[in-house]
Amino acid sequence: PDTVFRGFTSPITGPANTAGLAAFGNGPSPAPYRAARACDELTASGHSDWYLPAFDELYTLYWGAAYGTANGFSGSASYWTSTESDANTARKIGQISSSPSVKARTDSHVVRCVRRGG
């Protein structure tokens, strides 16, 4: 898979991060941008403006929801964010017993697409 650092490191601009990463996920091997593409291409509940949240966005949703166990979050799962760390890793949030961290893009984690209200 393509493991080029794209520079989408913002912890707060999930829509921009997602759009940028999803654009690089085309072709026969969309990894490591599958999570961003999945949210970018999602149409659900009559909406098509879903995105993979940036680190601070997901951190607020996850830890603000009774330590990750409310609002459909699983306390035992880890969730990808759209915030890159370097060419091989991206930020993830999850597992109540662990701190937010960076993980290899080849690792498997849950994708939680979100959209801004309106």
N, CA, C and O atoms as CSV, one atom per row, in Angstrom:
chain,resi,resn,atom,element,x,y,z
A,1,PRO,N,N,0.817,-1.197,0.000
A,1,PRO,CA,C,0.000,0.000,0.000
A,1,PRO,C,C,0.862,1.262,0.000
A,1,PRO,O,O,2.027,1.256,0.398
A,2,ASP,N,N,0.244,2.322,-0.456
A,2,ASP,CA,C,0.886,3.624,-0.497
A,2,ASP,C,C,1.047,4.148,0.919
A,2,ASP,O,O,0.048,4.336,1.614
A,3,THR,N,N,2.258,4.386,1.364
A,3,THR,CA,C,2.483,4.894,2.712
A,3,THR,C,C,3.237,6.210,2.665
A,3,THR,O,O,4.264,6.372,3.324
A,4,VAL,N,N,2.728,7.137,1.892
A,4,VAL,CA,C,3.317,8.459,1.781
A,4,VAL,C,C,2.649,9.370,2.793
A,4,VAL,O,O,1.431,9.336,2.966
A,5,PHE,N,N,3.451,10.180,3.458
A,5,PHE,CA,C,2.903,11.146,4.404
A,5,PHE,C,C,2.210,12.246,3.617
A,5,PHE,O,O,2.853,12.945,2.834
A,6,ARG,N,N,0.928,12.406,3.811
A,6,ARG,CA,C,0.141,13.372,3.051
A,6,ARG,C,C,0.026,14.715,3.763
A,6,ARG,O,O,-0.333,15.712,3.136
A,7,GLY,N,N,0.321,14.759,5.054
A,7,GLY,CA,C,0.300,16.013,5.791
A,7,GLY,C,C,-1.041,16.402,6.371
A,7,GLY,O,O,-1.229,17.560,6.743
A,8,PHE,N,N,-1.972,15.485,6.461
A,8,PHE,CA,C,-3.270,15.770,7.055
A,8,PHE,C,C,-3.181,15.509,8.558
A,8,PHE,O,O,-3.677,14.501,9.061
A,9,THR,N,N,-2.542,16.435,9.256
A,9,THR,CA,C,-2.247,16.269,10.679
A,9,THR,C,C,-3.158,17.074,11.592
A,9,THR,O,O,-3.016,17.004,12.813
A,10,SER,N,N,-4.082,17.831,11.034
A,10,SER,CA,C,-4.932,18.672,11.867
A,10,SER,C,C,-5.773,17.827,12.817
A,10,SER,O,O,-6.396,16.851,12.398
A,11,PRO,N,N,-5.792,18.201,14.098
A,11,PRO,CA,C,-6.638,17.478,15.048
A,11,PRO,C,C,-8.083,17.959,15.060
A,11,PRO,O,O,-8.904,17.417,15.801
A,12,ILE,N,N,-8.414,18.978,14.246
A,12,ILE,CA,C,-9.759,19.565,14.322
A,12,ILE,C,C,-10.503,19.651,12.996
A,12,ILE,O,O,-11.694,19.962,12.995
A,13,THR,N,N,-9.857,19.389,11.880
A,13,THR,CA,C,-10.531,19.558,10.584
A,13,THR,C,C,-10.816,18.211,9.929
A,13,THR,O,O,-10.261,17.890,8.879
A,14,GLY,N,N,-11.677,17.435,10.553
A,14,GLY,CA,C,-12.034,16.124,10.025
A,14,GLY,C,C,-12.536,16.133,8.601
A,14,GLY,O,O,-12.110,15.290,7.812
A,15,PRO,N,N,-13.445,17.066,8.219
A,15,PRO,CA,C,-13.917,17.060,6.836
A,15,PRO,C,C,-12.776,17.279,5.834
A,15,PRO,O,O,-12.717,16.595,4.813
A,16,ALA,N,N,-11.887,18.208,6.111
A,16,ALA,CA,C,-10.762,18.467,5.194
A,16,ALA,C,C,-9.789,17.293,5.173
A,16,ALA,O,O,-9.325,16.889,4.107
A,17,ASN,N,N,-9.480,16.748,6.343
A,17,ASN,CA,C,-8.595,15.576,6.397
A,17,ASN,C,C,-9.182,14.437,5.577
A,17,ASN,O,O,-8.487,13.816,4.773
A,18,THR,N,N,-10.465,14.167,5.786
A,18,THR,CA,C,-11.127,13.051,5.106
A,18,THR,C,C,-11.124,13.237,3.599
A,18,THR,O,O,-10.779,12.314,2.861
A,19,ALA,N,N,-11.502,14.419,3.135
A,19,ALA,CA,C,-11.546,14.679,1.694
A,19,ALA,C,C,-10.159,14.499,1.085
A,19,ALA,O,O,-10.020,13.909,0.014
A,20,GLY,N,N,-9.142,15.004,1.762
A,20,GLY,CA,C,-7.787,14.886,1.244
A,20,GLY,C,C,-7.297,13.455,1.205
A,20,GLY,O,O,-6.719,13.025,0.206
A,21,LEU,N,N,-7.516,12.713,2.274
A,21,LEU,CA,C,-7.059,11.320,2.325
A,21,LEU,C,C,-7.853,10.440,1.368
A,21,LEU,O,O,-7.291,9.561,0.715
A,22,ALA,N,N,-9.159,10.676,1.286
A,22,ALA,CA,C,-9.994,9.863,0.401
A,22,ALA,C,C,-9.565,10.030,-1.050
A,22,ALA,O,O,-9.668,9.087,-1.835
A,23,ALA,N,N,-9.097,11.188,-1.410
A,23,ALA,CA,C,-8.654,11.433,-2.786
A,23,ALA,C,C,-7.448,10.571,-3.149
A,23,ALA,O,O,-7.241,10.262,-4.322
A,24,PHE,N,N,-6.654,10.181,-2.160
A,24,PHE,CA,C,-5.497,9.329,-2.415
A,24,PHE,C,C,-5.834,7.852,-2.324
A,24,PHE,O,O,-4.971,7.006,-2.559
A,25,GLY,N,N,-7.069,7.531,-1.989
A,25,GLY,CA,C,-7.451,6.140,-1.814
A,25,GLY,C,C,-8.043,5.502,-3.044
A,25,GLY,O,O,-8.738,4.492,-2.936
A,26,ASN,N,N,-7.792,6.055,-4.202
A,26,ASN,CA,C,-8.324,5.476,-5.436
A,26,ASN,C,C,-7.355,4.444,-5.991
A,26,ASN,O,O,-6.191,4.382,-5.595
A,27,GLY,N,N,-7.851,3.650,-6.900
A,27,GLY,CA,C,-6.982,2.667,-7.542
A,27,GLY,C,C,-7.229,1.269,-7.023
A,27,GLY,O,O,-8.119,1.050,-6.201
A,28,PRO,N,N,-6.449,0.330,-7.497
A,28,PRO,CA,C,-6.667,-1.062,-7.137
A,28,PRO,C,C,-6.361,-1.362,-5.669
A,28,PRO,O,O,-6.880,-2.335,-5.122
A,29,SER,N,N,-5.538,-0.554,-5.030
A,29,SER,CA,C,-5.200,-0.775,-3.625
A,29,SER,C,C,-5.419,0.513,-2.846
A,29,SER,O,O,-4.500,1.321,-2.716
A,30,PRO,N,N,-6.637,0.716,-2.319
A,30,PRO,CA,C,-6.950,1.972,-1.649
A,30,PRO,C,C,-6.315,2.134,-0.272
A,30,PRO,O,O,-6.341,3.229,0.291
A,31,ALA,N,N,-5.750,1.073,0.273
A,31,ALA,CA,C,-5.106,1.191,1.584
A,31,ALA,C,C,-3.935,2.139,1.445
A,31,ALA,O,O,-3.308,2.159,0.386
A,32,PRO,N,N,-3.613,2.910,2.436
A,32,PRO,CA,C,-4.136,2.914,3.792
A,32,PRO,C,C,-5.254,3.918,4.039
A,32,PRO,O,O,-5.462,4.323,5.183
A,33,TYR,N,N,-5.965,4.323,3.021
A,33,TYR,CA,C,-6.968,5.367,3.165
A,33,TYR,C,C,-8.396,4.833,3.135
A,33,TYR,O,O,-9.331,5.590,2.876
A,34,ARG,N,N,-8.575,3.548,3.394
A,34,ARG,CA,C,-9.903,2.942,3.329
A,34,ARG,C,C,-10.883,3.546,4.315
A,34,ARG,O,O,-12.059,3.713,3.990
A,35,ALA,N,N,-10.425,3.876,5.510
A,35,ALA,CA,C,-11.323,4.453,6.517
A,35,ALA,C,C,-11.854,5.804,6.043
A,35,ALA,O,O,-13.050,6.075,6.153
A,36,ALA,N,N,-10.978,6.641,5.523
A,36,ALA,CA,C,-11.404,7.953,5.025
A,36,ALA,C,C,-12.346,7.792,3.832
A,36,ALA,O,O,-13.356,8.490,3.738
A,37,ARG,N,N,-12.021,6.886,2.935
A,37,ARG,CA,C,-12.893,6.667,1.765
A,37,ARG,C,C,-14.253,6.156,2.183
A,37,ARG,O,O,-15.268,6.578,1.629
A,38,ALA,N,N,-14.295,5.248,3.157
A,38,ALA,CA,C,-15.577,4.694,3.601
A,38,ALA,C,C,-16.500,5.800,4.105
A,38,ALA,O,O,-17.689,5.810,3.787
A,39,CYS,N,N,-15.966,6.716,4.879
A,39,CYS,CA,C,-16.793,7.810,5.391
A,39,CYS,C,C,-17.141,8.805,4.296
A,39,CYS,O,O,-18.270,9.288,4.222
A,40,ASP,N,N,-16.167,9.109,3.447
A,40,ASP,CA,C,-16.381,10.062,2.359
A,40,ASP,C,C,-17.468,9.585,1.392
A,40,ASP,O,O,-18.213,10.402,0.852
A,41,GLU,N,N,-17.564,8.290,1.174
A,41,GLU,CA,C,-18.525,7.729,0.228
A,41,GLU,C,C,-19.840,7.298,0.874
A,41,GLU,O,O,-20.751,6.852,0.177
A,42,LEU,N,N,-19.950,7.426,2.195
A,42,LEU,CA,C,-21.129,6.954,2.918
A,42,LEU,C,C,-22.356,7.820,2.643
A,42,LEU,O,O,-22.292,9.049,2.673
A,43,THR,N,N,-23.462,7.151,2.378
A,43,THR,CA,C,-24.774,7.791,2.349
A,43,THR,C,C,-25.637,6.994,3.309
A,43,THR,O,O,-25.867,5.801,3.110
A,44,ALA,N,N,-26.113,7.663,4.352
A,44,ALA,CA,C,-26.929,6.991,5.371
A,44,ALA,C,C,-27.884,7.999,5.991
A,44,ALA,O,O,-27.552,9.178,6.120
A,45,SER,N,N,-29.049,7.546,6.368
A,45,SER,CA,C,-30.067,8.387,7.007
A,45,SER,C,C,-30.367,9.635,6.184
A,45,SER,O,O,-30.650,10.697,6.739
A,46,GLY,N,N,-30.304,9.507,4.854
A,46,GLY,CA,C,-30.619,10.617,3.974
A,46,GLY,C,C,-29.526,11.670,3.850
A,46,GLY,O,O,-29.777,12.756,3.328
A,47,HIS,N,N,-28.311,11.369,4.323
A,47,HIS,CA,C,-27.202,12.327,4.285
A,47,HIS,C,C,-25.986,11.712,3.606
A,47,HIS,O,O,-25.744,10.510,3.706
A,48,SER,N,N,-25.231,12.551,2.917
A,48,SER,CA,C,-24.007,12.083,2.270
A,48,SER,C,C,-22.805,12.939,2.664
A,48,SER,O,O,-21.779,12.922,1.985
A,49,ASP,N,N,-22.933,13.691,3.768
A,49,ASP,CA,C,-21.846,14.566,4.207
A,49,ASP,C,C,-21.092,14.002,5.414
A,49,ASP,O,O,-20.701,14.744,6.315
A,50,TRP,N,N,-20.896,12.696,5.419
A,50,TRP,CA,C,-20.195,12.018,6.508
A,50,TRP,C,C,-18.683,12.165,6.327
A,50,TRP,O,O,-18.196,12.315,5.206
A,51,TYR,N,N,-17.956,12.122,7.425
A,51,TYR,CA,C,-16.501,12.185,7.371
A,51,TYR,C,C,-15.883,11.419,8.531
A,51,TYR,O,O,-16.553,11.123,9.521
A,52,LEU,N,N,-14.609,11.103,8.399
A,52,LEU,CA,C,-13.843,10.445,9.460
A,52,LEU,C,C,-13.339,11.549,10.377
A,52,LEU,O,O,-12.553,12.391,9.942
A,53,PRO,N,N,-13.767,11.569,11.630
A,53,PRO,CA,C,-13.415,12.697,12.491
A,53,PRO,C,C,-11.909,12.811,12.742
A,53,PRO,O,O,-11.183,11.818,12.778
A,54,ALA,N,N,-11.474,14.053,12.912
A,54,ALA,CA,C,-10.093,14.312,13.297
A,54,ALA,C,C,-9.931,13.923,14.768
A,54,ALA,O,O,-10.914,13.674,15.466
A,55,PHE,N,N,-8.695,13.873,15.221
A,55,PHE,CA,C,-8.395,13.391,16.565
A,55,PHE,C,C,-9.184,14.114,17.662
A,55,PHE,O,O,-9.850,13.458,18.463
A,56,ASP,N,N,-9.127,15.441,17.715
A,56,ASP,CA,C,-9.820,16.167,18.787
A,56,ASP,C,C,-11.329,15.997,18.707
A,56,ASP,O,O,-12.001,15.942,19.737
A,57,GLU,N,N,-11.867,15.912,17.501
A,57,GLU,CA,C,-13.303,15.710,17.343
A,57,GLU,C,C,-13.728,14.366,17.936
A,57,GLU,O,O,-14.684,14.296,18.709
A,58,LEU,N,N,-13.016,13.310,17.572
A,58,LEU,CA,C,-13.383,11.990,18.073
A,58,LEU,C,C,-13.074,11.852,19.554
A,58,LEU,O,O,-13.809,11.190,20.287
A,59,TYR,N,N,-11.995,12.470,19.992
A,59,TYR,CA,C,-11.638,12.446,21.419
A,59,TYR,C,C,-12.779,13.027,22.243
A,59,TYR,O,O,-13.157,12.463,23.270
A,60,THR,N,N,-13.329,14.152,21.797
A,60,THR,CA,C,-14.435,14.792,22.509
A,60,THR,C,C,-15.673,13.906,22.507
A,60,THR,O,O,-16.334,13.764,23.535
A,61,LEU,N,N,-15.993,13.307,21.361
A,61,LEU,CA,C,-17.155,12.428,21.290
A,61,LEU,C,C,-16.973,11.181,22.150
A,61,LEU,O,O,-17.888,10.777,22.869
A,62,TYR,N,N,-15.796,10.576,22.074
A,62,TYR,CA,C,-15.538,9.321,22.770
A,62,TYR,C,C,-15.477,9.510,24.283
A,62,TYR,O,O,-16.215,8.860,25.024
A,63,TRP,N,N,-14.608,10.392,24.736
A,63,TRP,CA,C,-14.436,10.559,26.179
A,63,TRP,C,C,-15.558,11.369,26.807
A,63,TRP,O,O,-15.784,11.276,28.014
A,64,GLY,N,N,-16.264,12.162,26.009
A,64,GLY,CA,C,-17.406,12.899,26.528
A,64,GLY,C,C,-18.652,12.042,26.636
A,64,GLY,O,O,-19.661,12.486,27.183
A,65,ALA,N,N,-18.600,10.837,26.130
A,65,ALA,CA,C,-19.748,9.929,26.143
A,65,ALA,C,C,-19.554,8.858,27.204
A,65,ALA,O,O,-19.487,7.670,26.891
A,66,ALA,N,N,-19.466,9.278,28.454
A,66,ALA,CA,C,-19.319,8.347,29.580
A,66,ALA,C,C,-18.151,7.396,29.363
A,66,ALA,O,O,-18.295,6.178,29.461
A,67,TYR,N,N,-16.981,7.982,29.063
A,67,TYR,CA,C,-15.761,7.215,28.853
A,67,TYR,C,C,-15.895,6.183,27.750
A,67,TYR,O,O,-15.418,5.056,27.875
A,68,GLY,N,N,-16.548,6.581,26.673
A,68,GLY,CA,C,-16.574,5.754,25.484
A,68,GLY,C,C,-17.587,4.630,25.478
A,68,GLY,O,O,-17.607,3.830,24.543
A,69,THR,N,N,-18.423,4.547,26.486
A,69,THR,CA,C,-19.362,3.429,26.516
A,69,THR,C,C,-20.783,3.836,26.141
A,69,THR,O,O,-21.679,2.992,26.147
A,70,ALA,N,N,-21.009,5.090,25.819
A,70,ALA,CA,C,-22.333,5.553,25.422
A,70,ALA,C,C,-22.314,5.928,23.939
A,70,ALA,O,O,-21.270,5.911,23.288
A,71,ASN,N,N,-23.480,6.261,23.435
A,71,ASN,CA,C,-23.608,6.714,22.045
A,71,ASN,C,C,-23.052,5.721,21.034
A,71,ASN,O,O,-22.533,6.120,19.991
A,72,GLY,N,N,-23.156,4.445,21.332
A,72,GLY,CA,C,-22.734,3.433,20.376
A,72,GLY,C,C,-21.252,3.110,20.361
A,72,GLY,O,O,-20.816,2.280,19.563
A,73,PHE,N,N,-20.468,3.742,21.217
A,73,PHE,CA,C,-19.042,3.415,21.294
A,73,PHE,C,C,-18.853,2.175,22.146
A,73,PHE,O,O,-19.559,1.969,23.133
A,74,SER,N,N,-17.906,1.364,21.758
A,74,SER,CA,C,-17.551,0.194,22.548
A,74,SER,C,C,-16.306,0.519,23.353
A,74,SER,O,O,-15.317,1.013,22.810
A,75,GLY,N,N,-16.356,0.243,24.641
A,75,GLY,CA,C,-15.192,0.503,25.490
A,75,GLY,C,C,-14.009,-0.378,25.170
A,75,GLY,O,O,-12.893,-0.090,25.602
A,76,SER,N,N,-14.224,-1.447,24.422
A,76,SER,CA,C,-13.119,-2.359,24.117
A,76,SER,C,C,-12.577,-2.169,22.700
A,76,SER,O,O,-11.642,-2.863,22.301
A,77,ALA,N,N,-13.151,-1.239,21.937
A,77,ALA,CA,C,-12.706,-1.035,20.552
A,77,ALA,C,C,-11.804,0.185,20.450
A,77,ALA,O,O,-11.829,1.072,21.303
A,78,SER,N,N,-11.016,0.209,19.399
A,78,SER,CA,C,-10.217,1.378,19.051
A,78,SER,C,C,-10.766,1.939,17.757
A,78,SER,O,O,-11.190,1.186,16.880
A,79,TYR,N,N,-10.763,3.258,17.632
A,79,TYR,CA,C,-11.371,3.944,16.494
A,79,TYR,C,C,-10.337,4.792,15.773
A,79,TYR,O,O,-9.582,5.536,16.398
A,80,TRP,N,N,-10.310,4.671,14.434
A,80,TRP,CA,C,-9.419,5.481,13.630
A,80,TRP,C,C,-9.881,6.933,13.622
A,80,TRP,O,O,-11.073,7.219,13.731
A,81,THR,N,N,-8.915,7.849,13.489
A,81,THR,CA,C,-9.229,9.251,13.213
A,81,THR,C,C,-8.625,9.604,11.859
A,81,THR,O,O,-7.881,8.808,11.285
A,82,SER,N,N,-8.934,10.771,11.353
A,82,SER,CA,C,-8.377,11.212,10.076
A,82,SER,C,C,-7.073,11.983,10.261
A,82,SER,O,O,-6.568,12.578,9.309
A,83,THR,N,N,-6.530,11.980,11.458
A,83,THR,CA,C,-5.300,12.720,11.751
A,83,THR,C,C,-4.084,11.829,11.556
A,83,THR,O,O,-3.894,10.857,12.287
A,84,GLU,N,N,-3.264,12.164,10.570
A,84,GLU,CA,C,-2.032,11.419,10.310
A,84,GLU,C,C,-0.954,11.799,11.323
A,84,GLU,O,O,-0.964,12.899,11.877
A,85,SER,N,N,-0.038,10.882,11.551
A,85,SER,CA,C,1.128,11.172,12.381
A,85,SER,C,C,2.391,11.233,11.534
A,85,SER,O,O,3.217,12.132,11.691
A,86,ASP,N,N,2.527,10.270,10.640
A,86,ASP,CA,C,3.648,10.236,9.715
A,86,ASP,C,C,3.272,9.325,8.556
A,86,ASP,O,O,2.096,9.001,8.391
A,87,ALA,N,N,4.230,8.909,7.759
A,87,ALA,CA,C,3.935,8.104,6.571
A,87,ALA,C,C,3.324,6.749,6.897
A,87,ALA,O,O,2.626,6.173,6.062
A,88,ASN,N,N,3.569,6.239,8.077
A,88,ASN,CA,C,3.122,4.889,8.406
A,88,ASN,C,C,2.069,4.805,9.503
A,88,ASN,O,O,1.521,3.728,9.742
A,89,THR,N,N,1.773,5.913,10.173
A,89,THR,CA,C,0.854,5.852,11.310
A,89,THR,C,C,-0.195,6.955,11.263
A,89,THR,O,O,-0.013,7.989,10.621
A,90,ALA,N,N,-1.292,6.705,11.959
A,90,ALA,CA,C,-2.364,7.680,12.128
A,90,ALA,C,C,-2.830,7.600,13.575
A,90,ALA,O,O,-2.568,6.614,14.263
A,91,ARG,N,N,-3.518,8.632,14.033
A,91,ARG,CA,C,-3.986,8.664,15.414
A,91,ARG,C,C,-5.229,7.796,15.563
A,91,ARG,O,O,-6.051,7.702,14.652
A,92,LYS,N,N,-5.351,7.167,16.723
A,92,LYS,CA,C,-6.543,6.380,17.050
A,92,LYS,C,C,-6.933,6.681,18.477
A,92,LYS,O,O,-6.128,7.170,19.269
A,93,ILE,N,N,-8.182,6.381,18.796
A,93,ILE,CA,C,-8.709,6.596,20.143
A,93,ILE,C,C,-9.449,5.345,20.531
A,93,ILE,O,O,-10.107,4.719,19.700
A,94,GLY,N,N,-9.344,4.972,21.802
A,94,GLY,CA,C,-10.151,3.867,22.260
A,94,GLY,C,C,-9.567,3.108,23.400
A,94,GLY,O,O,-8.531,3.463,23.963
A,95,GLN,N,N,-10.249,2.067,23.721
A,95,GLN,CA,C,-9.905,1.168,24.802
A,95,GLN,C,C,-9.645,1.949,26.084
A,95,GLN,O,O,-8.569,2.510,26.293
A,96,ILE,N,N,-10.647,1.964,26.916
A,96,ILE,CA,C,-10.640,2.754,28.146
A,96,ILE,C,C,-9.339,2.611,28.923
A,96,ILE,O,O,-8.911,3.559,29.582
A,97,SER,N,N,-8.706,1.457,28.861
A,97,SER,CA,C,-7.492,1.259,29.641
A,97,SER,C,C,-6.255,1.866,28.987
A,97,SER,O,O,-5.181,1.857,29.590
A,98,SER,N,N,-6.378,2.388,27.778
A,98,SER,CA,C,-5.204,2.940,27.110
A,98,SER,C,C,-5.378,4.418,26.820
A,98,SER,O,O,-6.495,4.934,26.811
A,99,SER,N,N,-4.289,5.079,26.588
A,99,SER,CA,C,-4.319,6.485,26.199
A,99,SER,C,C,-4.499,6.582,24.695
A,99,SER,O,O,-4.257,5.615,23.972
A,100,PRO,N,N,-4.923,7.740,24.226
A,100,PRO,CA,C,-4.933,7.949,22.785
A,100,PRO,C,C,-3.525,7.733,22.245
A,100,PRO,O,O,-2.549,8.092,22.903
A,101,SER,N,N,-3.411,7.159,21.074
A,101,SER,CA,C,-2.080,6.832,20.576
A,101,SER,C,C,-2.046,6.846,19.062
A,101,SER,O,O,-3.047,7.126,18.402
A,102,VAL,N,N,-0.881,6.539,18.524
A,102,VAL,CA,C,-0.725,6.386,17.085
A,102,VAL,C,C,-0.531,4.911,16.795
A,102,VAL,O,O,0.061,4.186,17.594
A,103,LYS,N,N,-1.029,4.470,15.656
A,103,LYS,CA,C,-0.916,3.061,15.278
A,103,LYS,C,C,-0.585,2.962,13.803
A,103,LYS,O,O,-0.863,3.867,13.017
A,104,ALA,N,N,0.010,1.852,13.456
A,104,ALA,CA,C,0.325,1.590,12.056
A,104,ALA,C,C,-0.957,1.552,11.247
A,104,ALA,O,O,-1.973,1.024,11.699
A,105,ARG,N,N,-0.905,2.107,10.061
A,105,ARG,CA,C,-2.083,2.141,9.197
A,105,ARG,C,C,-2.530,0.749,8.784
A,105,ARG,O,O,-3.659,0.577,8.325
A,106,THR,N,N,-1.684,-0.227,8.935
A,106,THR,CA,C,-2.054,-1.590,8.571
A,106,THR,C,C,-2.817,-2.285,9.688
A,106,THR,O,O,-3.342,-3.377,9.474
A,107,ASP,N,N,-2.896,-1.685,10.878
A,107,ASP,CA,C,-3.660,-2.260,11.986
A,107,ASP,C,C,-5.157,-2.146,11.697
A,107,ASP,O,O,-5.588,-1.295,10.918
A,108,SER,N,N,-5.932,-3.004,12.327
A,108,SER,CA,C,-7.385,-2.975,12.168
A,108,SER,C,C,-8.026,-2.278,13.353
A,108,SER,O,O,-7.796,-2.650,14.504
A,109,HIS,N,N,-8.824,-1.275,13.068
A,109,HIS,CA,C,-9.596,-0.570,14.090
A,109,HIS,C,C,-10.961,-0.235,13.516
A,109,HIS,O,O,-11.172,-0.324,12.307
A,110,VAL,N,N,-11.875,0.145,14.374
A,110,VAL,CA,C,-13.228,0.477,13.985
A,110,VAL,C,C,-13.247,1.875,13.339
A,110,VAL,O,O,-12.452,2.745,13.694
A,111,VAL,N,N,-14.151,2.066,12.406
A,111,VAL,CA,C,-14.345,3.370,11.767
A,111,VAL,C,C,-15.676,3.925,12.249
A,111,VAL,O,O,-16.700,3.248,12.157
A,112,ARG,N,N,-15.673,5.137,12.757
A,112,ARG,CA,C,-16.880,5.808,13.228
A,112,ARG,C,C,-17.058,7.075,12.403
A,112,ARG,O,O,-16.437,8.097,12.695
A,113,CYS,N,N,-17.888,7.017,11.393
A,113,CYS,CA,C,-18.153,8.184,10.557
A,113,CYS,C,C,-19.094,9.133,11.303
A,113,CYS,O,O,-19.986,8.685,12.024
A,114,VAL,N,N,-18.899,10.418,11.133
A,114,VAL,CA,C,-19.740,11.424,11.773
A,114,VAL,C,C,-20.115,12.481,10.745
A,114,VAL,O,O,-19.571,12.516,9.642
A,115,ARG,N,N,-21.051,13.336,11.125
A,115,ARG,CA,C,-21.401,14.482,10.298
A,115,ARG,C,C,-21.756,15.630,11.224
A,115,ARG,O,O,-22.174,15.422,12.363
A,116,ARG,N,N,-21.588,16.810,10.733
A,116,ARG,CA,C,-21.921,17.989,11.532
A,116,ARG,C,C,-23.399,18.257,11.385
A,116,ARG,O,O,-23.954,18.176,10.289
A,117,GLY,N,N,-24.041,18.581,12.515
A,117,GLY,CA,C,-25.479,18.809,12.509
A,117,GLY,C,C,-25.890,19.991,11.664
A,117,GLY,O,O,-25.086,20.866,11.345
A,118,GLY,N,N,-27.128,19.995,11.319
A,118,GLY,CA,C,-27.611,21.116,10.539
A,118,GLY,C,C,-28.766,20.731,9.679
A,118,GLY,O,O,-29.299,21.567,8.950
